[in-house]
Amino acid sequence: MREVAIVAFGQSHHRRDSAEVSEVEMLMPVLHQVLDAVGLRAGEIDFTCSGSSDYLAGRAFSFTMALDGVGAWPPISESHVEMDGAWALYEAWTRLLTGEADTALVYSYGKSSPGDLREVLTRQLDPYYVAPLWPDSVSLAALQAQALLDAEDAEDTGADERALAAVAARSRTAAEDNPHAQVTGSPPPETLLDDPYLVRPLRRHDCPPVGDGAAAVVLAAGDTARRLCRRPAWIRGMDHRTEAHSLGVRDLTRSPSTRLAAERAGAFEAPADLAELHAPFTSQELILRRELGLGEGVRVNPSGGALAANPMMAAGLIRLGEAAAAIHRGAADRALAHATSGPCLQQNLVAVLEGDVL
């Protein structure tokens, strides 16, 4: 299989509200950052793919406006997915694997501040039986968390409210070293447990911040990747799978799609040094750790993860970018990256990244 790597990664400073700038103005500095990192201009990129959501933007075909940030000339080969940018990266990766391109620019962005995100996300639910009930994303995550805490093996897996608080405290403490994070720092788990419930059993620290942000990566194949980056993050495998659409037919305490995607991506062939998991809620990290077989020796979300910054449509791409950046700077040799979309870990993507031996 043709070798393809992430050779550059950039992201915005994620904020609760970026009303003073448009999506294009938020995105352009990030695009310039990744292109400058590899010394390329937009016209020298063979393929461009983006991820965004018209529901967040409030208008149809909103992604066409973001293309202004890439540049109107020269004409480009371009595609778009109405999903998190991690799936745009998957499409670009397959394009490079076929040999149709040697380089690709992938970007995604989302502004959640203009509307009520919890209401907007109900539009992704089953339109006949679930969406008319307007169950919001936090309430659905609370159902999943309660199922996890009530499971027969909860005592064996260590799933309790203190374990959820420990995930929040560790993630946001780690985010203190991340200049792009929206939320940083945390009291100890014991103090967090004194907070009131937001939607039982979830407290505010168990939930991701709502904010605006953008991210971008550059992919390159073979010798081009080696020329553009001192230590490319080679994509050794990547796969994505989905659960049934109906929440009622799923075991919400497990994520078989994550495990299957990990198997197909080769995640279990060798241990990883680091894992960047797209777990917007603390309970979801416990589920993902179990499915991916991550032990105590694996550093999970050293960037702070989605609990530190969760820009819709970009948070999954950021997980791949953060994992690649750790390989670029020599902080990891083998890393797992995970992205999710939909309620309660409905659709999941897993990638395995490796760096050349130093």
C-alpha positions as CSV (number, residue, x, y, z in Angstrom):
1,M,0.0,0.0,0.0
2,R,1.2,3.5,-0.8
3,E,2.7,5.4,2.1
4,V,0.7,8.5,3.1
5,A,1.5,10.8,6.1
6,I,0.2,13.8,7.9
7,V,3.0,16.3,7.4
8,A,1.5,19.5,9.0
9,F,-1.3,20.4,11.5
10,G,-2.7,23.6,12.6
11,Q,-5.7,24.8,14.6
12,S,-7.3,28.0,15.8
13,H,-7.5,29.3,19.4
14,H,-10.9,27.8,20.3
15,R,-13.3,30.3,22.0
16,R,-16.8,30.3,23.3
17,D,-17.9,33.0,20.9
18,S,-16.2,34.3,17.8
19,A,-19.0,36.7,16.6
20,E,-16.5,39.3,15.4
21,V,-15.2,37.0,12.6
22,S,-16.8,34.9,9.9
23,E,-16.1,31.3,9.2
24,V,-13.7,32.3,6.5
25,E,-11.9,34.8,8.7
26,M,-11.6,32.1,11.4
27,L,-10.3,29.5,8.9
28,M,-7.8,31.5,6.9
29,P,-5.0,31.8,9.5
30,V,-5.2,28.1,10.1
31,L,-4.8,27.4,6.3
32,H,-1.9,29.7,6.1
33,Q,-0.3,28.1,9.1
34,V,-0.3,24.6,7.6
35,L,0.7,25.6,4.1
36,D,3.6,27.7,5.4
37,A,4.8,24.8,7.5
38,V,5.4,22.7,4.4
39,G,6.3,25.6,2.1
40,L,3.5,25.1,-0.3
41,R,0.9,27.4,-1.9
42,A,-2.8,26.5,-2.3
43,G,-2.2,26.1,-6.1
44,E,0.4,23.4,-5.4
45,I,-2.0,21.2,-3.5
46,D,-3.4,18.3,-5.6
47,F,-6.6,17.8,-3.7
48,T,-8.6,19.7,-1.1
49,C,-11.3,18.2,1.1
50,S,-13.3,19.9,3.9
51,G,-15.8,19.1,6.6
52,S,-18.5,21.3,8.0
53,S,-22.3,21.4,8.8
54,D,-25.0,23.6,7.1
55,Y,-27.1,23.1,10.3
56,L,-24.5,25.1,12.3
57,A,-24.0,27.7,9.7
58,G,-27.8,28.1,9.1
59,R,-27.6,28.1,5.4
60,A,-27.3,25.6,2.5
61,F,-24.0,24.9,0.8
62,S,-22.2,27.0,3.4
63,F,-18.9,25.3,2.7
64,T,-18.7,27.1,-0.7
65,M,-18.1,30.3,1.2
66,A,-15.2,28.8,3.2
67,L,-13.5,28.0,-0.1
68,D,-12.8,31.7,-0.3
69,G,-10.2,31.0,2.4
70,V,-8.4,28.5,0.0
71,G,-8.5,30.9,-2.9
72,A,-10.5,31.2,-6.1
73,W,-7.5,30.9,-8.4
74,P,-6.1,28.7,-9.7
75,P,-9.0,26.1,-10.0
76,I,-8.7,23.2,-7.5
77,S,-9.8,19.6,-7.2
78,E,-12.1,19.8,-4.2
79,S,-14.6,17.8,-2.2
80,H,-16.7,18.2,0.9
81,V,-18.2,16.0,3.6
82,E,-21.1,17.1,5.8
83,M,-19.3,15.6,8.8
84,D,-16.4,16.1,11.1
85,G,-13.1,16.8,9.3
86,A,-11.8,13.4,10.3
87,W,-14.0,11.9,7.6
88,A,-12.7,14.5,5.1
89,L,-9.2,13.3,6.0
90,Y,-10.3,9.7,5.3
91,E,-11.5,10.7,1.8
92,A,-8.3,12.6,1.1
93,W,-6.3,9.6,2.3
94,T,-8.0,7.2,-0.1
95,R,-7.4,9.7,-2.9
96,L,-3.7,9.6,-2.2
97,L,-3.7,5.9,-1.9
98,T,-5.0,5.5,-5.4
99,G,-2.1,7.6,-6.7
100,E,-4.5,10.3,-8.1
101,A,-2.7,12.9,-5.9
102,D,0.5,13.4,-4.0
103,T,-0.6,16.1,-1.6
104,A,-3.9,17.1,0.0
105,L,-5.2,19.9,2.2
106,V,-7.9,18.9,4.7
107,Y,-9.7,21.4,6.8
108,S,-12.9,21.7,8.9
109,Y,-14.6,24.3,11.1
110,G,-17.6,25.0,13.1
111,K,-19.3,27.9,14.9
112,S,-21.7,26.7,17.6
113,S,-22.1,30.1,19.3
114,P,-24.8,31.6,17.0
115,G,-27.4,29.0,18.1
116,D,-28.4,26.5,20.7
117,L,-26.2,23.5,20.0
118,R,-28.2,21.1,22.1
119,E,-31.2,21.8,20.0
120,V,-29.3,21.8,16.7
121,L,-27.9,18.3,17.3
122,T,-31.4,16.8,17.6
123,R,-31.7,17.1,13.8
124,Q,-29.2,14.2,13.4
125,L,-31.6,11.8,15.1
126,D,-34.1,9.4,13.7
127,P,-36.6,11.8,12.1
128,Y,-39.7,9.6,12.7
129,Y,-39.4,8.2,16.3
130,V,-36.7,10.1,18.1
131,A,-36.2,13.6,16.7
132,P,-39.9,14.7,17.4
133,L,-39.2,14.1,21.1
134,W,-36.3,16.7,20.9
135,P,-33.9,14.8,23.2
136,D,-30.8,16.9,23.4
137,S,-27.2,15.7,23.1
138,V,-26.4,16.1,26.8
139,S,-29.5,14.2,27.9
140,L,-28.7,11.3,25.5
141,A,-25.1,11.2,26.8
142,A,-26.5,11.1,30.3
143,L,-28.6,8.1,29.4
144,Q,-25.5,6.4,28.1
145,A,-23.5,7.4,31.2
146,Q,-26.3,6.0,33.5
147,A,-26.4,2.8,31.6
148,L,-22.6,2.5,32.1
149,L,-22.8,3.1,35.8
150,D,-25.7,0.7,36.2
151,A,-24.1,-2.1,34.1
152,E,-23.5,-5.5,35.9
153,D,-19.8,-5.2,35.3
154,A,-19.5,-1.6,36.5
155,E,-17.7,-2.6,39.7
156,D,-15.2,-4.6,37.6
157,T,-14.6,-1.8,35.1
158,G,-14.4,0.9,37.7
159,A,-17.2,2.9,36.2
160,D,-18.5,5.3,38.8
161,E,-19.0,9.0,39.2
162,R,-15.6,9.4,40.8
163,A,-14.0,7.8,37.7
164,L,-15.9,10.3,35.5
165,A,-14.6,13.2,37.6
166,A,-11.0,11.8,37.4
167,V,-11.2,11.8,33.6
168,A,-12.4,15.5,33.6
169,A,-9.7,16.5,36.1
170,R,-6.9,14.8,34.2
171,S,-8.0,16.1,30.8
172,R,-8.3,19.7,31.8
173,T,-5.1,19.7,33.8
174,A,-3.3,18.4,30.8
175,A,-4.9,21.2,28.7
176,E,-2.9,23.7,30.7
177,D,0.0,23.0,28.3
178,N,-2.2,23.4,25.2
179,P,-2.3,27.1,24.1
180,H,-5.3,26.4,21.9
181,A,-7.6,24.9,24.6
182,Q,-10.8,26.7,25.5
183,V,-11.0,25.3,29.1
184,T,-8.0,24.6,31.2
185,G,-7.2,23.6,34.8
186,S,-9.4,21.6,37.2
187,P,-9.9,21.0,40.9
188,P,-9.3,17.4,42.1
189,P,-12.0,14.8,41.5
190,E,-13.2,14.9,45.1
191,T,-14.0,18.6,44.7
192,L,-15.7,18.2,41.3
193,L,-18.1,15.7,42.9
194,D,-19.5,18.5,45.0
195,D,-20.9,20.2,42.0
196,P,-24.6,19.9,41.1
197,Y,-25.8,17.6,38.3
198,L,-26.4,19.1,34.9
199,V,-28.3,16.1,33.7
200,R,-27.9,13.2,36.1
201,P,-25.4,11.5,36.3
202,L,-23.5,14.1,34.3
203,R,-22.2,17.3,36.0
204,R,-20.9,20.3,34.0
205,H,-17.3,19.0,34.2
206,D,-18.4,15.8,32.5
207,C,-19.5,17.7,29.4
208,P,-17.5,19.4,26.6
209,P,-17.4,23.2,26.3
210,V,-19.4,24.8,23.5
211,G,-17.3,26.9,21.2
212,D,-16.0,27.9,17.8
213,G,-12.9,26.7,16.0
214,A,-11.1,25.4,13.0
215,A,-8.4,22.9,12.1
216,A,-6.4,21.8,9.1
217,V,-3.8,19.2,8.1
218,V,-1.7,18.6,5.0
219,L,-1.3,15.0,3.7
220,A,1.5,13.9,1.5
221,A,2.6,10.6,-0.1
222,G,6.0,8.8,-0.1
223,D,9.1,10.8,-0.9
224,T,7.0,14.0,-1.1
225,A,6.1,13.5,2.6
226,R,9.8,13.0,3.6
227,R,10.7,16.2,1.7
228,L,8.0,18.3,3.3
229,C,8.4,17.1,6.9
230,R,11.4,16.1,9.0
231,R,9.4,13.3,10.7
232,P,6.1,12.5,8.9
233,A,3.3,10.8,10.8
234,W,2.6,7.8,8.6
235,I,-1.0,6.6,8.5
236,R,-0.5,2.8,8.9
237,G,-4.2,2.1,8.9
238,M,-7.6,3.9,9.1
239,D,-11.1,2.6,9.2
240,H,-14.6,3.9,10.2
241,R,-17.7,2.0,11.2
242,T,-21.2,2.9,12.4
243,E,-23.8,1.6,14.9
244,A,-27.5,1.1,14.3
245,H,-29.4,4.4,14.0
246,S,-31.9,3.5,16.6
247,L,-30.6,4.0,20.1
248,G,-33.0,1.4,21.5
249,V,-31.4,-1.5,19.7
250,R,-27.9,-0.7,20.9
251,D,-26.0,-1.6,24.1
252,L,-24.9,2.0,25.0
253,T,-22.2,0.7,27.4
254,R,-20.2,-0.7,24.5
255,S,-18.9,0.5,21.1
256,P,-18.5,-2.4,18.8
257,S,-18.0,-0.1,15.8
258,T,-15.0,1.5,17.5
259,R,-13.5,-1.9,18.2
260,L,-14.1,-3.1,14.6
261,A,-12.6,0.0,13.1
262,A,-9.6,-0.4,15.4
263,E,-9.1,-4.0,14.3
264,R,-9.3,-3.1,10.6
265,A,-6.9,-0.2,11.1
266,G,-4.3,-2.5,12.8
267,A,-4.6,-0.9,16.2
268,F,-4.1,-4.2,18.0
269,E,-1.0,-5.2,16.1
270,A,1.4,-3.3,18.4
271,P,1.0,-1.2,21.6
272,A,0.6,2.6,21.2
273,D,2.5,5.3,23.2
274,L,-0.3,7.8,23.0
275,A,-4.1,7.9,22.2
276,E,-6.1,11.0,21.2
277,L,-9.7,10.0,21.8
278,H,-12.7,12.1,20.7
279,A,-14.7,11.6,23.8
280,P,-16.9,14.7,24.4
281,F,-18.3,13.2,27.6
282,T,-16.2,11.7,30.4
283,S,-18.3,8.4,30.3
284,Q,-17.4,8.0,26.7
285,E,-13.7,7.9,27.4
286,L,-14.2,4.9,29.7
287,I,-16.1,3.1,26.9
288,L,-13.5,3.9,24.3
289,R,-10.6,2.8,26.6
290,R,-12.2,-0.5,27.1
291,E,-12.9,-1.1,23.4
292,L,-9.4,-0.1,22.3
293,G,-7.7,-2.0,25.1
294,L,-5.8,1.0,26.4
295,G,-3.8,0.2,29.6
296,E,-2.4,2.6,32.1
297,G,0.9,2.9,30.2
298,V,-0.8,4.7,27.3
299,R,-1.0,8.5,27.5
300,V,-4.6,9.4,26.7
301,N,-5.5,12.9,25.5
302,P,-2.4,14.8,26.6
303,S,-3.8,17.7,24.6
304,G,-6.8,17.8,26.9
305,G,-9.1,16.2,24.3
306,A,-12.7,17.3,23.6
307,L,-13.2,18.2,27.3
308,A,-10.8,21.1,26.8
309,A,-12.0,22.2,23.3
310,N,-14.8,20.7,21.2
311,P,-15.4,22.8,18.1
312,M,-18.1,20.9,16.2
313,M,-17.0,19.4,12.9
314,A,-13.3,20.0,13.8
315,A,-12.8,18.2,17.1
316,G,-12.3,14.8,15.5
317,L,-9.8,16.1,12.9
318,I,-8.0,17.8,15.8
319,R,-7.5,14.4,17.5
320,L,-5.7,13.1,14.4
321,G,-3.7,16.3,14.1
322,E,-2.7,16.2,17.8
323,A,-1.6,12.6,17.5
324,A,0.4,13.5,14.3
325,A,2.0,16.5,16.0
326,A,3.2,14.3,18.9
327,I,5.0,12.1,16.3
328,H,6.4,15.2,14.5
329,R,8.1,16.5,17.6
330,G,9.3,13.0,18.8
331,A,6.9,12.7,21.7
332,A,5.5,9.5,20.4
333,D,6.5,6.7,18.0
334,R,3.1,5.1,17.5
335,A,-0.3,6.8,18.2
336,L,-4.0,6.0,18.0
337,A,-6.4,8.7,16.9
338,H,-10.2,8.4,17.2
339,A,-13.1,10.5,16.0
340,T,-16.8,10.2,16.6
341,S,-20.0,11.5,15.1
342,G,-23.6,11.3,16.1
343,P,-25.2,10.6,19.5
344,C,-23.7,8.2,22.0
345,L,-20.6,7.3,19.9
346,Q,-22.8,6.3,16.9
347,Q,-20.1,6.5,14.2
348,N,-16.4,6.0,14.9
349,L,-13.2,6.3,13.0
350,V,-9.8,5.0,14.2
351,A,-6.4,5.7,12.7
352,V,-3.0,4.3,13.5
353,L,0.0,6.7,13.1
354,E,3.7,5.9,13.3
355,G,6.9,7.9,12.9
356,D,10.2,6.7,11.4
357,V,12.7,5.4,13.9
358,L,14.8,8.3,15.2
